[in-house]
Amino acid sequence: MVDIRDDLKLIAEMVEPNSRVLDVGCGDGALLDYLAHTKNVDGRGIELSMDGVRQCVAHGLSVIQGDAETDLKDYPAEAFDYVILGQTLQAMKQPRDVLEMLCRIGRRAIVSVPNFGYWRVRMQLMLTGRMPVTEKLGYQWWETPNIHFCTLRDFVVLTEEMSITIEQTRIIDRAGRVTSHAHSGFANLLGEQGVFLLRRNG
Amino acid sequence: MSAALDSSAPKAPAPAPAHEPNDQVMPGKRVRLAVDRPMRLDSGVEIGGFQIAYQTYGTLNADKSNAIFICHALTGDHFVVERHPVTGKPGWWEMLVGPGKPVDTDRYFVICSNVLGGCLGSTGPKDLDPATGQPYGLSFPVVTIGDMVRAQKLLVEHLGIEKLFCVIGGSMGGMQVLQWAVAYPESVFAAVPIATAARHSAQNIAFHEVGRQAIMADPEWRGGNYLLEGTRPEAGLAVARMAAHITYLSETALHRKFGRNLQDRKAITYGFDADFQVESYLRYQGAAFVERFDANSYLYITRAMDYFDLAADAGGSLANAFRPGGKTTPVRFCLASFSSDWLFPTSESRAIVHALNAVAGNVSFVEIETDKGHDAFLLDEPEFHQVIHGFLEGCAEHRGLSVRRRAR
């Protein structure tokens, strides 16, 4: 069995077996492949890069070349049990609209976001006075695709405003360890990223 | 449709066998279809006992689950992976089909038939109308992509196959693939429409009209009666082919191949001879084409493409075409387009993808980066071939076809 990144594994743990999954920004299809083989998931993917799409389809995965911000609107409501967005919300032009669409298309959405409130990020900004560049987010400010950073607290506030329920939380530190199952308290300081299982209210 | 209307439908009597002299030596298989019960065309005309010429490669497995139907393009035929009986050239899709190729004939049973209205063995306008004993010419009923696929379905049933593992084709072949998936969703496991569209665009209809007018402007065409009158509208058909051929290439590909290079001369001649290599090339393409293609067949088949509009047939919504009986189509789709194809641009494939997304269909889609234009689907495009291979492998796994290939 192929091994996958720790944060992808946490996402996979939130997915019930035999469900229908859409992975938005599925990259080379590692997560979809893992879900298909470990959880018998009926998986689909959207990926922006042609290289990623070619790799996916050449491995027998159902993936289309497309842009989450323009191509998600075509899908009907609740077309999937889970819609996954891994570490790309911050790269969207309209993250709120995308989040809205994820929760419309999927009965549940699973979203992972890097935490701009992580203590190392805070320290860099405070001590050097320059935009933080970390191991995981290794871009200079002028080249980064990540145009909408948020802290975990920011993200939680947005879900509250949008009447989205957070059903599960996993906060991960730099080593990929789960440090918290709650998004309150020190999570916003100690977590490098958060993985959230979301459901729209009502 | 009421019985009264049915009985009033104009009937075309069973056509006689094709009459061209080389027909007897043409390789491949033939079958007469709709002999007992005529097939109703979209135009309302009924046609029975027509002939379909086809070819098969590979072996059908015991439970008949490994059949792949290949749909050929406008001027293609059923000689997919063998020397062409007229031109002597290799089969038109040997890049993709054959032992060990993405469409692996060691593993799959591959079928391809000449379309209804074609001129390489299937009944078309050059065959004899039994009612008159003369070639049909323009009295041959107009056929549509739907009619071509109806005839293919009869052939597949004749071969005892209930469900095709896959239907695959490019350009007009891709239209047929879409038609298969929409008309017979339960008879198709996977569909691969390549470099195609759910409807023929105004620009493409316009190009076809130029081609048809070229044929009809040829005095040798004789109102379509050239076979009877012993003439050949070669000039018109060649011009039609030349114009169409340009649309299959890209500006980059033409420039790379020919640039402004002169043909066998050091300077321009201040005349209208083929000074440029590109002119000479096009003239050659036109001249070669008339050797193997029937002018009236060209009119009929281009018309079939023009009439194609899947959404119109589904009440104006393409998504509805993929929602038979209110349920999402069970067919697995893999679409591919080519970045420099301006005849069937990527946007056409993307429209189909969006419609499939709207019904949460199972679809893969890749745009292949290439400068070879529309013809790329016939050429050596390794990334395209990887995608087809991977998609078929994935489908074979889901269909329960054994993954292990025969030792070679």
Contacts between the chains, C-beta under 8 A, distances in Angstrom:
chain1	res1	chain2	res2	distance
A	20	B	360	8.0
A	44	B	362	7.1
A	44	B	363	7.8
A	50	B	366	7.0
A	50	B	367	6.4
A	50	B	369	6.4
A	53	B	364	8.0
A	53	B	365	7.6
A	53	B	366	5.2
A	54	B	366	5.8
A	54	B	383	5.6
A	54	B	386	6.7
A	54	B	387	5.9
A	56	B	364	7.7
A	57	B	334	6.6
A	57	B	364	4.6
A	57	B	366	5.6
A	57	B	387	4.8
A	57	B	390	5.5
A	57	B	391	5.7
A	58	B	386	4.5
A	58	B	387	5.6
A	58	B	389	6.8
A	58	B	390	3.3
A	58	B	391	7.8
A	59	B	390	5.6
A	59	B	394	7.3
A	60	B	390	5.4
A	60	B	391	6.8
A	60	B	393	5.3
A	60	B	394	2.3
A	60	B	395	7.5
A	60	B	397	6.5
A	61	B	364	7.4
A	61	B	394	6.9
A	62	B	332	7.1
A	62	B	362	5.3
A	62	B	363	6.5
A	62	B	364	5.0
A	62	B	394	7.9
A	63	B	364	5.6
A	63	B	365	7.9
A	64	B	353	5.4
A	64	B	357	7.5
A	64	B	363	6.0
A	64	B	364	6.2
A	64	B	365	4.0
A	65	B	365	5.7
A	65	B	366	5.9
A	65	B	367	5.8
A	66	B	350	7.9
A	66	B	353	7.4
A	66	B	365	7.5
A	71	B	354	7.2
A	71	B	357	6.9
A	74	B	354	4.6
A	74	B	355	7.9
A	74	B	357	4.2
A	74	B	358	4.8
A	75	B	357	5.3
A	75	B	358	6.9
A	75	B	360	6.3
A	76	B	358	6.4
A	76	B	359	7.2
A	76	B	360	6.1
A	79	B	360	3.8
A	80	B	360	7.3
